């Protein structure tokens, strides 16, 4: 079977529209399972006693027993460790506070070792 140029263009256009529709629905389906993301505030204390409070939306439980959680921490804009990572590496401990509603404001990033609480 040989398709004419017009038939080929129509077929390509139709397939493109189908793929776009599937792509759009797949994106909506995947996002519906993870949005809105829960918010948490992770508090740590540096060796010098400076308190740090950092918001996280990328965290999860790993196991119930023993209770283990995970959260992802990026480096700062300069490639250095963020306060939370530096404090955790020193073994000072941390607390994860899960909040049910996102705060109405966004605070600017604080300088290293600036008190945040």
BAMI-522192 format. One line per field, with one value per residue (C-alpha): chain; residue in three letters; residue number from 1; x, y, z. Coordinates in Angstrom, 3 decimals, always signed. Example, Ala and Ser with C-alpha at 12.3 -4.5 7.8 and 13.67 -1.06 7.14 Angstrom:
REM residues 2
c: [A|A]
r: [Ala|Ser]
k: [1|2]
east: [+12.300|+13.670]
north: [-4.500|-1.060]
up: [+7.800|+7.140]
END
This chain:
REM residues 117
c: [A|A|A|A|A|A|A|A|A|A|A|A|A|A|A|A|A|A|A|A|A|A|A|A|A|A|A|A|A|A|A|A|A|A|A|A|A|A|A|A|A|A|A|A|A|A|A|A|A|A|A|A|A|A|A|A|A|A|A|A|A|A|A|A|A|A|A|A|A|A|A|A|A|A|A|A|A|A|A|A|A|A|A|A|A|A|A|A|A|A|A|A|A|A|A|A|A|A|A|A|A|A|A|A|A|A|A|A|A|A|A|A|A|A|A|A|A]
r: [Unk|Unk|Unk|Unk|Unk|Unk|Unk|Unk|Unk|Unk|Unk|Unk|Unk|Unk|Unk|Unk|Unk|Unk|Unk|Unk|Unk|Unk|Unk|Unk|Unk|Unk|Unk|Unk|Unk|Unk|Unk|Unk|Unk|Unk|Unk|Unk|Unk|Unk|Unk|Unk|Unk|Unk|Unk|Unk|Unk|Unk|Unk|Unk|Unk|Unk|Unk|Unk|Unk|Unk|Unk|Unk|Unk|Unk|Unk|Unk|Unk|Unk|Unk|Unk|Unk|Unk|Unk|Unk|Unk|Unk|Unk|Unk|Unk|Unk|Unk|Unk|Unk|Unk|Unk|Unk|Unk|Unk|Unk|Unk|Unk|Unk|Unk|Unk|Unk|Unk|Unk|Unk|Unk|Unk|Unk|Unk|Unk|Unk|Unk|Unk|Unk|Unk|Unk|Unk|Unk|Unk|Unk|Unk|Unk|Unk|Unk|Unk|Unk|Unk|Unk|Unk|Unk]
k: [1|2|3|4|5|6|7|8|9|10|11|12|13|14|15|16|17|18|19|20|21|22|23|24|25|26|27|28|29|30|31|32|33|34|35|36|37|38|39|40|41|42|43|44|45|46|47|48|49|50|51|52|53|54|55|56|57|58|59|60|61|62|63|64|65|66|67|68|69|70|71|72|73|74|75|76|77|78|79|80|81|82|83|84|85|86|87|88|89|90|91|92|93|94|95|96|97|98|99|100|101|102|103|104|105|106|107|108|109|110|111|112|113|114|115|116|117]
east: [+0.000|+1.417|+0.197|-0.014|+1.845|-1.443|-2.343|+1.131|+0.910|-2.540|-1.269|+1.773|-0.412|-2.913|-0.188|+1.405|-1.924|-2.407|+1.092|+0.546|-2.757|-1.198|+1.782|-0.493|-2.671|+0.357|+1.850|-1.439|-1.651|+1.908|+1.527|-1.791|+0.036|+2.652|+1.053|+0.553|+3.651|+3.649|+5.866|+8.304|+10.628|+13.938|+15.600|+19.250|+21.794|+25.390|+28.386|+28.348|+24.706|+23.263|+19.780|+18.792|+15.323|+15.002|+11.840|+11.666|+9.003|+11.058|+10.977|+9.527|+9.299|+11.605|+10.457|+8.077|+10.192|+12.748|+11.392|+13.525|+12.879|+14.735|+14.960|+17.042|+19.397|+21.085|+24.243|+23.856|+24.395|+28.166|+28.400|+28.983|+27.106|+23.959|+23.677|+21.383|+23.892|+26.848|+24.971|+23.849|+27.407|+28.533|+26.061|+24.126|+20.773|+17.706|+13.935|+11.498|+8.287|+5.591|+3.219|-0.237|-0.390|+2.291|+3.380|+1.975|+5.422|+8.795|+11.874|+15.132|+18.073|+20.033|+23.805|+25.827|+25.396|+22.772|+20.224|+16.990|+14.665]
north: [+0.000|+3.337|+6.481|+9.792|+12.791|+14.213|+10.917|+10.671|+14.210|+13.486|+10.280|+12.037|+14.895|+12.443|+10.390|+13.570|+14.680|+11.265|+11.305|+14.872|+13.866|+10.794|+12.865|+15.513|+12.947|+11.002|+14.195|+14.990|+11.441|+11.461|+14.904|+14.008|+11.435|+13.824|+17.267|+19.051|+17.829|+17.778|+20.365|+19.789|+21.994|+20.428|+22.023|+21.507|+23.116|+23.838|+23.027|+26.701|+26.475|+28.371|+27.116|+26.443|+25.815|+24.658|+23.901|+20.641|+19.300|+16.345|+13.891|+10.478|+7.665|+4.732|+2.295|+2.340|+0.115|+1.299|+4.757|+6.067|+9.050|+10.491|+13.994|+15.502|+18.427|+20.222|+22.293|+26.075|+28.298|+28.348|+24.555|+24.578|+22.504|+24.060|+24.596|+21.589|+19.242|+20.697|+20.405|+16.833|+15.778|+17.006|+14.601|+17.200|+15.612|+17.069|+17.285|+16.984|+18.928|+18.051|+20.929|+20.571|+23.883|+25.754|+29.018|+32.111|+33.663|+32.649|+33.760|+34.641|+32.307|+33.182|+33.506|+30.666|+30.312|+33.081|+32.280|+31.257|+30.425]
up: [+0.000|-1.042|+0.717|-1.013|+0.396|+1.696|+3.402|+4.950|+6.310|+7.737|+9.372|+10.885|+12.142|+13.672|+15.366|+16.688|+18.167|+19.818|+21.338|+22.612|+24.225|+25.865|+27.035|+28.549|+30.336|+31.575|+33.009|+34.776|+36.129|+37.483|+39.045|+40.672|+42.776|+44.124|+44.110|+46.313|+48.055|+51.831|+53.481|+56.291|+58.275|+59.283|+62.274|+63.154|+65.481|+64.512|+66.717|+67.754|+68.866|+65.867|+65.039|+61.433|+60.018|+56.411|+54.397|+52.436|+50.109|+48.882|+51.780|+52.424|+54.934|+54.269|+56.961|+59.897|+62.124|+62.751|+61.900|+59.028|+56.785|+53.821|+52.421|+49.644|+50.247|+47.353|+47.565|+47.667|+44.603|+45.156|+45.391|+49.150|+51.693|+53.055|+56.813|+57.241|+55.607|+57.504|+60.801|+60.095|+59.234|+62.659|+64.272|+66.248|+65.424|+63.775|+63.985|+61.100|+61.562|+59.049|+58.397|+56.963|+55.122|+53.198|+54.807|+53.079|+52.585|+51.282|+53.181|+51.442|+51.899|+55.005|+55.153|+56.573|+60.319|+60.500|+63.187|+61.491|+64.383]
END
